[in-house]
Amino acid sequence: MIVTIAMLIYILLLLLTAWYMWHRRNGTFIIFDIGGNPELATILKWTAIALLCESVLGAVLLFLGNKYLNLITISLSCITLLIFSLLFNQKNL
């Protein structure tokens, strides 16, 4: 039961992160001005879409009942955010 609640909170945080990235893709993201750099806006857009898809997948896997399937959601989201941070750091030099 505790795993289900923790994963539900994690999926909600993924959705919140995707929403934030989607709405900040043309303005300011944290302290960076994204509006002047279309490459960064594209990175934010595709990361938000990927996180949204992973959240939907995570919700489906959550209700299948196998707690080990939740590792797929965690792994995919960690890899997505790792790739985002590496691309963001590379393009924002």
C-alpha positions in Angstrom: 0.0 0.0 0.0 2.8 2.4 0.9 4.5 1.7 -2.5 1.2 2.7 -4.3 0.9 5.9 -2.4 4.6 6.8 -3.0 4.3 6.1 -6.7 1.1 8.1 -7.0 2.9 11.1 -5.4 5.9 10.5 -7.8 3.6 10.4 -10.8 1.9 13.6 -9.7 5.3 15.3 -9.3 6.2 14.1 -12.9 3.0 15.7 -14.2 3.7 18.9 -12.3 7.2 19.0 -13.8 5.9 18.4 -17.3 3.3 21.1 -16.8 5.9 23.6 -15.6 8.3 22.8 -18.5 5.5 23.1 -21.1 4.3 26.5 -19.8 7.8 27.9 -19.5 9.1 26.9 -22.9 8.7 30.3 -24.4 9.4 32.5 -21.4 11.8 32.2 -18.5 12.7 28.8 -17.1 14.0 29.1 -13.6 16.5 31.9 -14.2 17.2 31.4 -17.9 15.5 33.3 -20.8 14.3 30.6 -23.1 12.4 33.0 -25.5 15.7 34.0 -27.2 16.9 30.5 -27.8 14.6 28.2 -29.8 16.8 25.2 -29.2 16.2 25.4 -25.5 12.5 25.8 -26.1 12.5 22.6 -28.2 14.3 20.7 -25.5 11.8 21.9 -22.9 8.9 21.0 -25.2 10.1 17.4 -25.9 11.0 16.8 -22.3 7.5 17.9 -21.2 5.9 15.5 -23.7 8.2 12.6 -22.6 7.4 13.2 -19.0 3.7 13.3 -19.7 3.9 10.0 -21.6 5.9 8.5 -18.8 3.3 9.7 -16.3 0.5 8.0 -18.2 2.5 4.8 -18.5 3.3 5.0 -14.8 -0.4 5.4 -13.9 -1.2 2.3 -16.0 1.6 0.3 -14.5 0.6 1.5 -11.0 -2.8 -0.1 -11.2 -1.5 -3.4 -12.6 -0.6 -4.4 -9.1 3.0 -5.5 -9.6 5.3 -3.3 -7.5 8.4 -4.1 -9.6 6.8 -2.6 -12.7 7.0 0.8 -11.0 10.7 0.7 -11.5 10.1 1.2 -15.2 8.4 4.5 -14.5 11.2 5.6 -12.2 14.0 4.5 -14.6 12.4 6.2 -17.6 11.8 9.4 -15.8 15.4 9.5 -14.4 16.9 8.8 -17.8 14.6 11.5 -19.4 15.6 14.1 -16.8 19.3 13.1 -17.1 19.2 13.6 -20.9 17.3 16.9 -20.4 19.9 18.2 -18.0 22.8 17.2 -20.2 21.3 18.8 -23.3 20.3 21.9 -21.4 23.8 22.3 -20.0 25.3 21.8 -23.4 23.1 24.3 -25.2 23.2 27.0 -22.5 26.9 27.6 -22.5 
